[in-house]
Amino acid sequence: MQNNIIYTCFSCPVDKRPKFLDLHIDLIKTYAEKCKCDFKIMDVHKNYNPPVFTVYEAYKEFAESKYDKMLYIDWDVLISLNSSNIFESYIKDKFTAYKWKTGFTDKHIIINTLSDFNEYVSTPGLDGKDNLLLPEFIKEVCGRDVSLNFLRYYVNDAISGGVMMFDRETMNTFLFNGHITWEEIYDKITLLREVNDFQHNKLLNAGGVLSHFAINYLLYINDIKVTALDKKWNTNSVTGKMKPDEFFYNFNCGGDELITGNDFSEKNNAALKYVINNRSSFFKTKEKFTNFIKKYNATDIIQSKINNGK
């Protein structure tokens, strides 16, 4: 029997945390019990910039642990009470994650030039403004010329970092092998920021996409095989009903209403709407649902929906 652990990670002060964070934690605790695994919150106080790099604390701790596998779940993911055991679903796989392209197309994207890459990632809906910074990231942060092979990999096989599962051996390869390590990537970003010559302002202000670039670059240079997560483990339809076979909802990967960055007010509103529409997926009792709603001062909205049978 495998010895597994679930991690979630955040670094914002208590008074600035999103309202649904307690629900996120409660649902992961319940899920960990169902999966018969451990669970740890990495409440990081080191001042990472951008904050998404706090995930390194979870990566490193797992790499040095005795656990067989870790499931990492972003703080803006909610797990349905109906979820099955993800560790059992991917028991033989070394690294598992949701492929970024899946939400847009199943076609293989042809990239023969840098212009092809720029044109594809600029497609409406792909948030291309940030992805256009990838060549600069490769050159200035990773210290390599831009490789068309990596650009092809990125548009066809890049993964979303919100839900990922590693075995320990793969995590050590991911973090510490290759011509550059995760820590060295972060140190280089920090150094560029300290130079403050404004030449790389757009790149350095890109926030979470820098972590996305780093994850996918390290997967590529270390030749780590990705087993694609089924969409039910990373669903994102904000306004709709959660289907019985949809298990993890990610507030940061688009859907009917695109939720981006760390705009907590935007995510709080999206969470409220989604939880109202799917309350049986997230709450065992009416009392727990009511207590959650009180945090939003949204009792009138809820009562109206209940009275209308919604």
KAQUIRA-V882825 format. One record per residue. N is the residue number from 1. RES is the residue in three letters. PHI is phi in degrees with one decimal (* if undefined). NEAR is the number of other ideal C-beta (glycine too) atoms within 10 Angstrom. Layout:
((N:RES:PHI:NEAR) (N:RES:PHI:NEAR))
//
This chain:
((1:MET:*:5) (2:GLN:-72.4:13) (3:ASN:-107.4:13) (4:ASN:-118.2:21) (5:ILE:-145.1:21) (6:ILE:-111.0:24) (7:TYR:-116.8:22) (8:THR:-132.5:22) (9:CYS:-145.8:22) (10:PHE:-155.2:19) (11:SER:-138.8:19) (12:CYS:-77.7:16) (13:PRO:-58.6:7) (14:VAL:-54.8:7) (15:ASP:-76.1:5) (16:LYS:-115.5:8) (17:ARG:-77.4:15) (18:PRO:-63.1:21) (19:LYS:-64.8:17) (20:PHE:-89.9:25) (21:LEU:-64.2:19) (22:ASP:-61.8:13) (23:LEU:-65.2:21) (24:HIS:-53.5:24) (25:ILE:-67.6:15) (26:ASP:-60.4:17) (27:LEU:-68.9:23) (28:ILE:-67.9:22) (29:LYS:-58.8:14) (30:THR:-62.3:16) (31:TYR:-67.6:22) (32:ALA:-60.8:18) (33:GLU:-62.3:10) (34:LYS:-63.0:13) (35:CYS:-84.1:20) (36:LYS:55.8:12) (37:CYS:-134.1:20) (38:ASP:-82.5:14) (39:PHE:-141.7:19) (40:LYS:-139.7:17) (41:ILE:-93.7:17) (42:MET:-93.3:18) (43:ASP:-90.0:13) (44:VAL:-87.1:18) (45:HIS:-106.2:8) (46:LYS:-67.3:10) (47:ASN:-86.5:8) (48:TYR:-74.6:17) (49:ASN:-137.6:13) (50:PRO:-76.0:18) (51:PRO:-60.7:18) (52:VAL:-60.7:21) (53:PHE:-75.1:23) (54:THR:-60.8:21) (55:VAL:-58.2:25) (56:TYR:-56.6:21) (57:GLU:-61.9:18) (58:ALA:-71.8:21) (59:TYR:-55.7:23) (60:LYS:-65.8:16) (61:GLU:-60.7:15) (62:PHE:-64.9:22) (63:ALA:-58.6:19) (64:GLU:-97.2:11) (65:SER:-92.2:15) (66:LYS:-107.7:8) (67:TYR:-73.2:20) (68:ASP:-81.1:16) (69:LYS:-139.6:25) (70:MET:-124.0:25) (71:LEU:-107.4:25) (72:TYR:-101.0:23) (73:ILE:-130.6:25) (74:ASP:-60.0:22) (75:TRP:-66.9:24) (76:ASP:-104.5:23) (77:VAL:-117.3:22) (78:LEU:-111.9:23) (79:ILE:-104.3:26) (80:SER:-66.7:22) (81:LEU:-64.3:14) (82:ASN:-87.9:14) (83:SER:-64.2:19) (84:SER:-84.0:14) (85:ASN:-80.9:14) (86:ILE:-67.1:25) (87:PHE:-64.1:19) (88:GLU:-72.3:9) (89:SER:-69.6:15) (90:TYR:-128.7:18) (91:ILE:-63.7:11) (92:LYS:-97.3:6) (93:ASP:-90.0:17) (94:LYS:-84.4:18) (95:PHE:-145.5:21) (96:THR:-134.6:24) (97:ALA:-160.0:24) (98:TYR:-84.0:25) (99:LYS:-78.7:17) (100:TRP:-52.7:20) (101:LYS:-69.0:21) (102:THR:-55.2:16) (103:GLY:-73.4:17) (104:PHE:-117.9:14) (105:THR:-162.9:13) (106:ASP:-98.9:6) (107:LYS:-75.8:8) (108:HIS:-75.9:10) (109:ILE:-91.1:17) (110:ILE:-87.8:10) (111:ILE:-124.9:22) (112:ASN:-110.0:10) (113:THR:-143.0:10) (114:LEU:-61.4:12) (115:SER:-63.5:9) (116:ASP:-60.4:16) (117:PHE:-63.4:24) (118:ASN:-60.5:16) (119:GLU:-66.2:12) (120:TYR:-67.0:21) (121:VAL:-72.1:21) (122:SER:-87.7:13) (123:THR:-58.0:13) (124:PRO:-52.5:6) (125:GLY:101.1:9) (126:LEU:-95.9:18) (127:ASP:54.9:15) (128:GLY:-63.6:16) (129:LYS:-53.3:12) (130:ASP:-77.7:20) (131:ASN:-66.6:24) (132:LEU:-64.0:15) (133:LEU:-83.8:21) (134:LEU:-58.0:25) (135:PRO:-56.9:17) (136:GLU:-65.7:16) (137:PHE:-60.7:23) (138:ILE:-60.8:19) (139:LYS:-74.2:12) (140:GLU:-85.1:17) (141:VAL:-95.1:24) (142:CYS:-89.4:21) (143:GLY:70.6:12) (144:ARG:-130.0:14) (145:ASP:-67.6:8) (146:VAL:-68.6:15) (147:SER:-101.0:14) (148:LEU:-63.2:13) (149:ASN:-61.8:9) (150:PHE:-70.3:21) (151:LEU:-62.5:23) (152:ARG:-64.2:17) (153:TYR:-59.7:17) (154:TYR:-61.6:25) (155:VAL:-76.8:23) (156:ASN:-104.8:17) (157:ASP:-130.3:16) (158:ALA:-60.0:23) (159:ILE:-110.7:23) (160:SER:-90.2:24) (161:GLY:-85.5:20) (162:GLY:-70.0:22) (163:VAL:-137.8:23) (164:MET:-140.6:25) (165:MET:-131.5:24) (166:PHE:-116.0:25) (167:ASP:-90.4:20) (168:ARG:-66.7:18) (169:GLU:-61.1:12) (170:THR:-65.9:20) (171:MET:-61.4:25) (172:ASN:-64.5:16) (173:THR:-62.7:20) (174:PHE:-59.0:22) (175:LEU:-81.7:19) (176:PHE:-120.3:14) (177:ASN:-94.6:14) (178:GLY:83.1:18) (179:HIS:-75.2:10) (180:ILE:-146.9:18) (181:THR:-105.0:14) (182:TRP:-56.3:21) (183:GLU:-64.0:14) (184:GLU:-67.6:14) (185:ILE:-61.7:23) (186:TYR:-63.7:19) (187:ASP:-62.1:13) (188:LYS:-67.9:16) (189:ILE:-60.1:25) (190:THR:-63.0:14) (191:LEU:-63.7:10) (192:LEU:-60.6:17) (193:ARG:-67.1:15) (194:GLU:-70.4:7) (195:VAL:-62.6:11) (196:ASN:54.0:10) (197:ASP:-97.7:7) (198:PHE:67.4:8) (199:GLN:-67.1:12) (200:HIS:-115.8:19) (201:ASN:-58.7:12) (202:LYS:-61.1:13) (203:LEU:-64.0:20) (204:LEU:-70.2:21) (205:ASN:-96.6:11) (206:ALA:-75.8:23) (207:GLY:66.0:16) (208:GLY:-59.4:18) (209:VAL:-65.4:20) (210:LEU:-64.4:23) (211:SER:-65.8:23) (212:HIS:-60.1:23) (213:PHE:-60.4:25) (214:ALA:-61.9:23) (215:ILE:-57.5:22) (216:ASN:-73.1:22) (217:TYR:-66.0:24) (218:LEU:-68.5:21) (219:LEU:-61.5:22) (220:TYR:-68.2:18) (221:ILE:-70.4:17) (222:ASN:-97.8:15) (223:ASP:51.9:9) (224:ILE:-88.0:16) (225:LYS:-72.8:10) (226:VAL:-104.2:20) (227:THR:-91.5:13) (228:ALA:-74.6:14) (229:LEU:-69.2:23) (230:ASP:-63.9:16) (231:LYS:-60.9:16) (232:LYS:-64.6:18) (233:TRP:-91.8:25) (234:ASN:-156.9:25) (235:THR:-74.8:22) (236:ASN:-153.2:24) (237:SER:-87.1:16) (238:VAL:-65.2:18) (239:THR:-87.6:11) (240:GLY:-90.9:14) (241:LYS:-82.5:12) (242:MET:-75.8:22) (243:LYS:-76.1:14) (244:PRO:-57.2:10) (245:ASP:-100.1:13) (246:GLU:-106.4:22) (247:PHE:-109.9:25) (248:PHE:-114.6:25) (249:TYR:-106.9:26) (250:ASN:-109.1:21) (251:PHE:-78.6:26) (252:ASN:-120.1:22) (253:CYS:-126.8:22) (254:GLY:93.9:19) (255:GLY:105.6:19) (256:ASP:-65.7:10) (257:GLU:-129.4:15) (258:LEU:-71.7:14) (259:ILE:-110.9:19) (260:THR:-126.7:16) (261:GLY:64.4:12) (262:ASN:-116.7:17) (263:ASP:-77.5:12) (264:PHE:-65.8:17) (265:SER:-62.7:9) (266:GLU:-64.9:16) (267:LYS:-70.8:20) (268:ASN:-60.6:17) (269:ASN:-66.0:17) (270:ALA:-65.8:23) (271:ALA:-62.8:26) (272:LEU:-57.9:19) (273:LYS:-61.8:15) (274:TYR:-69.6:25) (275:VAL:-66.7:22) (276:ILE:-59.9:18) (277:ASN:-70.7:16) (278:ASN:-134.1:18) (279:ARG:-60.5:19) (280:SER:-70.0:12) (281:SER:-79.7:22) (282:PHE:-121.5:25) (283:PHE:-131.4:20) (284:LYS:-79.0:11) (285:THR:-133.6:8) (286:LYS:-64.5:10) (287:GLU:-62.2:9) (288:LYS:-65.0:14) (289:PHE:-63.5:18) (290:THR:-62.4:13) (291:ASN:-63.6:13) (292:PHE:-63.2:23) (293:ILE:-64.2:19) (294:LYS:-60.0:10) (295:LYS:-63.6:13) (296:TYR:-93.8:17) (297:ASN:52.4:9) (298:ALA:-118.4:17) (299:THR:-59.0:11) (300:ASP:-63.9:8) (301:ILE:-63.3:14) (302:ILE:-65.1:20) (303:GLN:-61.6:11) (304:SER:-61.6:11) (305:LYS:-67.6:14) (306:ILE:-65.3:13) (307:ASN:-63.3:8) (308:ASN:-88.1:7) (309:GLY:74.5:5) (310:LYS:-95.6:9))
//
